[in-house]
């Protein structure tokens, strides 16, 4: 595996954790709507954070091609400039 592949794998792992955090916030939001939990935060806080974390997590799980291309730009030959080809 090349450095670019390891970077992509790390992004996917971070994406999974981010998605899990977002889903937990959405579950908290649903529980607040059903009056199962009491908290000092508003409903909108959990809804907005849950949706934001979920969208970012899904993007990272999909491989985050824009971030990978920014970190490892390709040359005209199709090889990454920063990757020594380990």
Beta strands, then each sheet from edge to edge (+ up, - down):
end
